[in-house]
């Protein structure tokens, strides 16, 4: 996976694509994904488009439904 999705964000996307919440959660739960890595990818995507402060980037990642720990990891991995 290279899109930088959070687990909850991916569940929401599957629900938007008309999968049931139960099926979406089961699908995401079956994946072997490093969610910290996904947060780092998303952070790098954001930084390639515009400038962020550390706290601003963490807040944006949390808005994207990464956990606080994943958001912090992502911002640090992206160099902030």
KAGI-V690579 format. One record per residue. RES is the residue in one small letter. PHI is phi in degrees with one decimal (999 if undefined). NEAR is the number of other ideal C-beta (glycine too) atoms within 10 Angstrom. D_FIRST is the distance of its C-alpha to the first C-alpha in Angstrom with 2 decimals. Layout:
res:RES phi:PHI near:NEAR d_first:D_FIRST
res:RES phi:PHI near:NEAR d_first:D_FIRST
This chain:
res:x phi:999 near:11 d_first:0.00
res:x phi:-125.1 near:8 d_first:3.79
res:x phi:-89.4 near:11 d_first:5.95
res:x phi:72.3 near:20 d_first:7.48
res:x phi:-87.9 near:22 d_first:8.28
res:x phi:-82.8 near:24 d_first:10.84
res:x phi:-59.4 near:18 d_first:11.53
res:x phi:-67.1 near:16 d_first:14.56
res:x phi:-63.4 near:18 d_first:13.11
res:x phi:-70.1 near:21 d_first:10.73
res:x phi:-59.2 near:21 d_first:13.94
res:x phi:-61.2 near:17 d_first:15.91
res:x phi:-63.8 near:14 d_first:13.90
res:x phi:-64.6 near:18 d_first:14.34
res:x phi:-64.2 near:14 d_first:17.95
res:x phi:-60.3 near:9 d_first:18.41
res:x phi:-81.6 near:8 d_first:17.41
res:x phi:78.0 near:8 d_first:20.28
res:x phi:-84.6 near:15 d_first:18.90
res:x phi:-68.0 near:10 d_first:21.17
res:x phi:-59.6 near:11 d_first:20.31
res:x phi:-59.9 near:8 d_first:21.00
res:x phi:-67.1 near:13 d_first:18.67
res:x phi:-64.2 near:20 d_first:15.81
res:x phi:-63.7 near:17 d_first:16.46
res:x phi:-62.7 near:13 d_first:16.80
res:x phi:-64.6 near:13 d_first:13.51
res:x phi:-67.0 near:19 d_first:11.60
res:x phi:-65.2 near:9 d_first:14.08
res:x phi:-80.8 near:8 d_first:13.44
res:x phi:-80.6 near:10 d_first:9.89
res:x phi:-105.7 near:4 d_first:10.05
res:x phi:-122.6 near:14 d_first:7.96
res:x phi:-88.8 near:11 d_first:9.69
res:x phi:-67.4 near:19 d_first:10.28
res:x phi:-62.9 near:18 d_first:12.50
res:x phi:-62.5 near:16 d_first:10.03
res:x phi:-62.6 near:25 d_first:8.10
res:x phi:-63.4 near:29 d_first:11.75
res:x phi:-64.6 near:21 d_first:12.59
res:x phi:-60.4 near:19 d_first:10.13
res:x phi:-65.2 near:24 d_first:11.57
res:x phi:-60.1 near:28 d_first:14.96
res:x phi:-64.5 near:14 d_first:14.92
res:x phi:-61.1 near:13 d_first:14.14
res:x phi:-60.6 near:20 d_first:17.08
res:x phi:-67.5 near:15 d_first:19.29
res:x phi:-74.6 near:8 d_first:18.91
res:x phi:-100.8 near:7 d_first:20.38
res:x phi:-161.8 near:8 d_first:23.04
res:x phi:-86.7 near:9 d_first:24.72
res:x phi:-137.8 near:18 d_first:24.29
res:x phi:-79.8 near:10 d_first:26.29
res:x phi:-57.2 near:13 d_first:24.71
res:x phi:-66.5 near:11 d_first:25.69
res:x phi:-65.5 near:14 d_first:24.67
res:x phi:-69.6 near:23 d_first:21.10
res:x phi:-59.0 near:23 d_first:21.01
res:x phi:-60.9 near:14 d_first:22.50
res:x phi:-64.9 near:18 d_first:20.02
res:x phi:-65.9 near:28 d_first:17.06
res:x phi:-65.5 near:17 d_first:19.17
res:x phi:-60.2 near:11 d_first:19.80
res:x phi:-79.4 near:21 d_first:16.09
res:x phi:76.6 near:16 d_first:16.60
res:x phi:-76.8 near:28 d_first:15.39
res:x phi:-66.8 near:16 d_first:18.17
res:x phi:-58.5 near:10 d_first:20.86
res:x phi:-65.8 near:11 d_first:19.99
res:x phi:-66.0 near:25 d_first:16.28
res:x phi:-63.8 near:24 d_first:17.57
res:x phi:-63.3 near:20 d_first:20.18
res:x phi:-59.1 near:21 d_first:17.91
res:x phi:-60.4 near:30 d_first:15.68
res:x phi:-63.6 near:26 d_first:18.92
res:x phi:-66.3 near:16 d_first:20.44
res:x phi:-66.3 near:15 d_first:17.59
res:x phi:-84.1 near:21 d_first:17.84
res:x phi:101.3 near:11 d_first:21.54
res:x phi:-108.6 near:17 d_first:23.24
